[in-house]
Amino acid sequence: MKGELTARVEAWRSSGELEQFRGHAIHVRSTAGQDPLLVWLHGFPSSSYDFRHLLRLLADHASLAFDFLGFGLSDKPRDHRYSLFWQADLVEELTRRRFPGREVFLVAHDMGTSVATELMARAIEGKSTLHISGALLFNGSIVLEQATLTLAQRLLRSPLGGLAAKLSNERVFRQQFGSLFSATHPLSDDEAEDQWSLICHNGGRTMGHASIHYLGERITYADRWHGAISDWPGALSLAWGMRDPVATPDVLAALRKLRRGVAVEELGELGHYPQLEDPAAIAVAIRTVLDRAG
């Protein structure tokens, strides 16, 4: 299967389509349904494929799910500077094209949480093109100094990042990715195979040092994005896999300090990927938040 997508990922690819943005092909999947429109923002190093179970469990809502540039089934240009500001522009444009004027609810994981906070910061400035009524952020290292990066993340951010990316392989990926899951909900062989095929697609295997650029932006723009957590007037909620070894409970505690009284759904036995470990549990959390926001 080397260099190929699994049959499961091929089925996922066929449920969406490629759409052009600034000269690059983006894999997009959208479905009709009731308001609010759920806009799904995935994390590093994965893709919107992470949300496939939640899209089924929340199929009554309109949904927009896509792969950020450099991830999943989207283009992965080698000469691109992977910035969260570019990805936020992508969110705004795809939403405008597919669901103009719709009320938007952001559901964001990991890297996607910082894209969400940039969109919230734009709303505070009166510069957003979206009508964001609410947002649920989960398991993202938004307050980076409180996070515990994996060995792979540290290597990719180091001066040896290019070499580390070039030497990456499936065995190391399975070990590092599997370490993000809780002991009670371990990474399955099928999921590992699917995720690795998505990373390798379009030459992505050797690009981790480029696509992880967003971690530096979390430091550079901390005041802006932490300020969005504190000051955004919309309905903000958090859900957290409390067994997360990266976006640890210390990150959650720091977010609670930034936004006093924020609603939190603690998922006590889940790790960094609640949407893969126990999709039903995070779906319940999302519905609870939607009811509260409504």
Secondary structure, 3 states (H helix, E strand, C coil): CCCCCCHHHHHHHHCCEEEEECCEEEEEEEECCEEEEEEEECCCCCCHHHHHHHHHHCCCEEEEEECCCCCCCCCCCCCCCCCHHHHHHHHHHHHHHHCCCCEEEEEEECHHHHHHHHHHHHHHHCCCCCEEEEEEEECCCCCHHHCCCCHHHHHHHCCCHHHHHHCCCHHHHHHHHHCCCCCCCCCCHHHHHHHHHHHHHHHHHHCHHHHCCHHHHHHHCHHHHHHHHHHCCCEEEEEEECCCCCCCHHHHHHHHHHCCCCEEEEECCCCCCHHHHCHHHHHHHHHHHHHHHC
